[in-house]
Amino acid sequence: VAGFAGKLLRAGDTFFVATFSWEPAVAMAWGSDVAAVTGVLERVTPEGGTSLNDAVVRSLEQFRGQRGRTAVVLLTDGDDTTSRTGWDATMRFVETARVPLFTVGFNISKLDFFIRERLEKLATVTGGEVFFAPKVGELPGVYTRISERLRSQYLISYRSPSKKGSDDCSAAKAAV
């Protein structure tokens, strides 16, 4: 997990860290100090129950009022066991939040179809991507891939000066 900051975060990025053993908690509030997040991540110890659904909802709530590109990177070693929020409610929240989730299943068996399916759904419904890393050594590659995805996305918007109605369309061309 320690390689996360170096592989994914850059100067100017803002981020927070949340944990979800037993219940979700913000371990580091919004900030931009990459060195500080490394220290926070090194102190995280996975233990106890997993409040995955609660963590997803609480993390997405953190984005209210935030501007710019957003994403959640969710690293878990197992399925939800202690959330108060059910799966259906979590999915309704995810579908309306408009924040991509990049889910990382760490050390999850290939036969654990249930959690694999849920992590896949969280990622695909939001425009993120799912990863499965059975070994610690595979995590840096996952973080690199997530960084590449986030740094190669662009948002283009155009406001037409036309006074035509919404039923009248004009062609627009964008070149990069």
C-alpha positions as CSV (number, residue, x, y, z in Angstrom):
1,V,0.0,0.0,0.0
2,A,2.9,2.3,0.7
3,G,3.7,2.6,-3.1
4,F,0.3,4.1,-3.7
5,A,1.3,7.7,-3.1
6,G,4.3,7.5,-5.4
7,K,2.6,5.7,-8.2
8,L,-0.8,7.6,-8.2
9,L,-0.6,11.0,-6.6
10,R,1.1,14.1,-8.1
11,A,1.8,17.6,-6.9
12,G,-1.5,19.6,-7.1
13,D,-3.7,16.6,-6.4
14,T,-6.0,16.7,-3.5
15,F,-7.1,13.6,-1.7
16,F,-8.3,12.0,1.5
17,V,-7.8,8.6,3.1
18,A,-10.6,6.5,4.6
19,T,-10.5,3.2,6.4
20,F,-13.3,0.7,6.9
21,S,-12.4,-1.9,9.4
22,W,-15.7,-2.3,11.4
23,E,-16.9,1.1,10.3
24,P,-15.7,3.8,7.9
25,A,-13.5,6.6,9.3
26,V,-11.6,9.4,7.6
27,A,-7.9,8.7,8.5
28,M,-6.7,11.8,6.7
29,A,-8.9,14.8,5.7
30,W,-8.7,16.5,2.3
31,G,-5.1,17.6,1.7
32,S,-2.3,17.6,-0.9
33,D,0.7,16.5,1.1
34,V,1.9,13.3,-0.6
35,A,4.5,12.6,2.1
36,A,1.8,12.8,4.8
37,V,-0.5,10.3,3.0
38,T,2.4,7.8,2.8
39,G,2.7,8.0,6.6
40,V,-1.0,7.5,7.1
41,L,-1.1,4.6,4.7
42,E,1.8,2.9,6.4
43,R,-0.1,3.0,9.7
44,V,-3.3,1.4,8.3
45,T,-3.8,-2.2,9.6
46,P,-6.5,-4.3,8.1
47,E,-8.4,-5.9,11.0
48,G,-11.8,-6.9,12.1
49,G,-15.0,-6.6,10.1
50,T,-15.3,-4.9,6.7
51,S,-17.8,-2.1,6.2
52,L,-17.3,-1.9,2.4
53,N,-20.8,-0.5,1.6
54,D,-20.6,2.1,4.3
55,A,-17.1,3.1,3.1
56,V,-18.2,3.5,-0.5
57,V,-21.1,5.8,0.5
58,R,-19.1,7.8,3.0
59,S,-16.2,8.2,0.5
60,L,-18.6,9.5,-2.2
61,E,-20.1,11.9,0.3
62,Q,-16.6,13.4,0.7
63,F,-16.8,14.7,-2.8
64,R,-19.8,17.0,-2.2
65,G,-18.6,20.5,-3.1
66,Q,-15.4,19.3,-4.7
67,R,-14.6,20.5,-8.2
68,G,-12.5,19.0,-10.9
69,R,-11.7,15.4,-11.8
70,T,-12.7,12.9,-9.1
71,A,-12.2,9.3,-8.4
72,V,-12.2,6.7,-5.6
73,V,-9.5,4.1,-5.3
74,L,-10.9,1.3,-3.1
75,L,-8.6,-1.4,-1.8
76,T,-10.2,-4.3,0.0
77,D,-9.2,-7.8,1.0
78,G,-12.7,-9.1,1.5
79,D,-16.5,-8.7,1.2
80,D,-18.7,-6.5,3.3
81,T,-19.4,-8.0,6.8
82,T,-20.4,-5.1,9.0
83,S,-22.0,-2.3,7.0
84,R,-25.3,-0.7,8.0
85,T,-25.9,0.2,4.4
86,G,-27.2,-2.5,2.2
87,W,-26.0,-3.4,-1.3
88,D,-29.0,-2.0,-3.1
89,A,-28.8,1.4,-1.3
90,T,-25.1,1.5,-2.0
91,M,-25.6,0.9,-5.7
92,R,-28.3,3.6,-5.9
93,F,-25.8,6.1,-4.3
94,V,-23.0,5.0,-6.6
95,E,-25.1,5.4,-9.7
96,T,-26.0,9.0,-8.9
97,A,-22.7,10.2,-7.5
98,R,-20.9,10.5,-10.9
99,V,-17.5,9.5,-9.4
100,P,-15.6,6.7,-10.9
101,L,-14.6,3.9,-8.6
102,F,-11.3,2.0,-9.2
103,T,-11.8,-1.2,-7.1
104,V,-8.8,-3.3,-6.1
105,G,-9.4,-6.7,-4.7
106,F,-6.3,-7.7,-2.8
107,N,-5.6,-11.4,-2.1
108,I,-9.2,-12.4,-3.0
109,S,-9.6,-16.0,-4.2
110,K,-10.5,-16.6,-7.8
111,L,-13.3,-18.7,-6.4
112,D,-14.8,-15.9,-4.4
113,F,-17.2,-15.0,-7.1
114,F,-19.5,-12.9,-4.9
115,I,-17.0,-10.2,-3.9
116,R,-15.4,-10.3,-7.3
117,E,-18.8,-9.6,-9.0
118,R,-19.5,-6.8,-6.6
119,L,-16.2,-5.1,-7.1
120,E,-16.6,-5.4,-10.8
121,K,-20.1,-3.9,-10.7
122,L,-18.9,-0.9,-8.5
123,A,-16.2,-0.2,-11.1
124,T,-18.1,-0.7,-14.3
125,V,-21.3,1.2,-13.2
126,T,-19.2,4.2,-12.4
127,G,-16.8,4.2,-15.4
128,G,-13.9,3.0,-13.2
129,E,-12.0,-0.3,-13.5
130,V,-11.6,-3.4,-11.3
131,F,-8.3,-5.0,-10.5
132,F,-7.4,-8.2,-8.6
133,A,-4.0,-8.4,-7.1
134,P,-3.3,-11.7,-5.4
135,K,0.2,-10.6,-4.2
136,V,1.6,-7.4,-2.7
137,G,4.1,-7.2,-5.6
138,E,1.2,-6.7,-8.0
139,L,-0.1,-3.5,-6.4
140,P,2.4,-1.0,-7.9
141,G,1.3,-2.1,-11.4
142,V,-2.3,-1.6,-10.4
143,Y,-1.6,1.9,-9.1
144,T,0.3,2.7,-12.3
145,R,-2.6,1.6,-14.5
146,I,-5.1,3.7,-12.4
147,S,-2.8,6.7,-12.7
148,E,-2.6,6.2,-16.5
149,R,-6.4,6.0,-16.7
150,L,-6.9,9.1,-14.6
151,R,-4.3,11.2,-16.3
152,S,-5.5,10.4,-19.8
153,Q,-9.1,11.5,-19.4
154,Y,-10.3,14.8,-20.5
155,L,-13.5,16.7,-20.1
156,I,-14.6,18.8,-23.1
157,S,-17.5,21.1,-22.8
158,Y,-19.1,23.4,-25.4
159,R,-21.8,25.9,-25.0
160,S,-23.4,26.9,-28.3
161,P,-24.2,30.6,-28.8
162,S,-27.1,29.4,-31.0
163,K,-30.6,30.3,-29.9
164,K,-32.2,27.3,-31.7
165,G,-34.4,25.0,-29.7
166,S,-33.2,21.8,-28.1
167,D,-34.7,19.8,-31.0
168,D,-32.4,21.5,-33.5
169,C,-28.9,20.1,-33.5
170,S,-25.7,21.4,-34.9
171,A,-22.5,19.4,-35.6
172,A,-19.4,20.1,-33.5
173,K,-15.9,18.7,-34.1
174,A,-13.2,18.4,-31.5
175,A,-9.6,17.7,-32.2
176,V,-6.8,16.9,-29.7
